[in-house]
Amino acid sequence: SQQPDTDAENCERWLHEGDKIARRFVMIAERLVTLEPENPRAHLALCKAHSQIAKQAWARDVEILAIQNMYRALAETRKAHELDPEYSIAQNEVTDLEGRLRKNGYDPNSPPPRE
């Protein structure tokens, strides 16, 4: 008879599936930015994709990967705001990401940390 999965195995399986989905999201958003580099919404999509990678990294306690992706997300949302200064969603995302980086002890205006 087969043993039921433990909570840890279930959690790991869901994290793995989440990682795959987040990587696909990044690939799609990167393609969108390539196709429409002047579209602020394309950059916001890539911001959200990097934010999802960061969430997955936090779930695995991989701080450096989480922080690096938060910086990538911030760069994309800043680009979206630069392309359309009236795009309030992008401005709100800039404020949120800068605050989260500061909360974790990082300066949002400095280069991201290296591994």
C-alpha positions as CSV (number, residue, x, y, z in Angstrom):
1,S,0.0,0.0,0.0
2,Q,1.1,3.5,-0.8
3,Q,1.9,5.9,2.1
4,P,0.0,9.2,2.1
5,D,2.1,12.3,1.3
6,T,3.4,14.2,4.3
7,D,2.6,17.9,4.7
8,A,6.2,18.6,3.9
9,E,6.1,16.6,0.7
10,N,2.8,18.4,-0.3
11,C,4.4,21.7,0.4
12,E,7.5,20.9,-1.6
13,R,5.4,19.7,-4.5
14,W,3.4,23.0,-4.5
15,L,6.5,25.1,-4.2
16,H,8.0,23.3,-7.1
17,E,4.9,23.8,-9.2
18,G,4.8,27.5,-8.2
19,D,8.4,27.8,-9.3
20,K,7.6,26.4,-12.7
21,I,4.6,28.8,-13.1
22,A,6.6,31.8,-12.0
23,R,9.4,31.0,-14.4
24,R,6.9,30.8,-17.3
25,F,5.4,34.1,-16.2
26,V,8.8,35.7,-16.4
27,M,9.4,34.2,-19.9
28,I,6.0,35.5,-21.2
29,A,6.5,38.9,-19.7
30,E,10.0,39.2,-21.1
31,R,8.6,38.4,-24.5
32,L,5.9,41.0,-24.1
33,V,8.5,43.6,-23.2
34,T,10.5,42.6,-26.3
35,L,7.5,43.0,-28.5
36,E,6.2,46.2,-26.9
37,P,9.2,48.0,-25.2
38,E,7.3,51.3,-25.0
39,N,4.2,49.8,-23.3
40,P,4.3,50.5,-19.6
41,R,1.8,47.6,-18.9
42,A,4.3,45.2,-20.5
43,H,7.0,46.4,-18.0
44,L,4.5,46.2,-15.1
45,A,3.7,42.5,-16.1
46,L,7.5,41.8,-15.9
47,C,7.6,43.5,-12.6
48,K,4.8,41.3,-11.3
49,A,6.6,38.2,-12.7
50,H,9.8,39.1,-10.9
51,S,7.8,39.8,-7.7
52,Q,6.3,36.2,-8.0
53,I,9.9,34.8,-8.2
54,A,10.7,36.8,-5.1
55,K,7.7,35.4,-3.2
56,Q,8.8,31.8,-4.2
57,A,12.3,32.5,-3.0
58,W,11.0,33.9,0.3
59,A,9.0,30.7,0.7
60,R,12.2,28.7,0.4
61,D,14.2,31.1,2.7
62,V,16.5,32.1,-0.2
63,E,16.9,35.8,0.7
64,I,19.4,36.7,-2.0
65,L,17.3,35.4,-4.8
66,A,14.2,37.2,-3.3
67,I,16.0,40.5,-3.0
68,Q,17.6,40.3,-6.5
69,N,14.1,39.7,-8.0
70,M,12.6,42.6,-5.9
71,Y,15.3,44.9,-7.5
72,R,14.4,43.5,-11.0
73,A,10.7,44.1,-10.3
74,L,11.5,47.6,-9.1
75,A,13.5,48.4,-12.3
76,E,10.6,47.3,-14.4
77,T,8.0,49.2,-12.6
78,R,10.2,52.3,-12.6
79,K,10.4,51.9,-16.4
80,A,6.6,51.6,-16.6
81,H,6.3,54.8,-14.5
82,E,8.9,56.5,-16.7
83,L,7.0,55.6,-19.8
84,D,3.7,56.8,-18.4
85,P,4.1,59.1,-15.4
86,E,0.3,59.2,-15.0
87,Y,0.1,55.4,-14.6
88,S,-0.8,55.3,-10.9
89,I,-0.6,51.5,-10.6
90,A,3.1,51.7,-11.6
91,Q,3.7,54.5,-9.1
92,N,2.0,52.5,-6.3
93,E,4.2,49.5,-7.2
94,V,7.4,51.6,-7.0
95,T,6.4,52.9,-3.6
96,D,5.5,49.4,-2.4
97,L,8.7,47.7,-3.7
98,E,10.9,50.5,-2.3
99,G,9.3,50.1,1.1
100,R,9.7,46.3,1.1
101,L,13.4,46.6,0.2
102,R,13.9,49.2,3.0
103,K,12.0,47.0,5.4
104,N,14.5,44.2,4.6
105,G,17.5,46.5,5.1
106,Y,18.3,47.3,1.5
107,D,18.5,50.7,-0.2
108,P,16.3,50.7,-3.3
109,N,18.5,53.3,-4.9
110,S,21.7,51.2,-4.6
111,P,22.6,48.3,-6.9
112,P,21.2,44.9,-6.0
113,P,23.4,42.6,-3.9
114,R,25.4,39.9,-5.6
115,E,25.5,36.3,-4.6
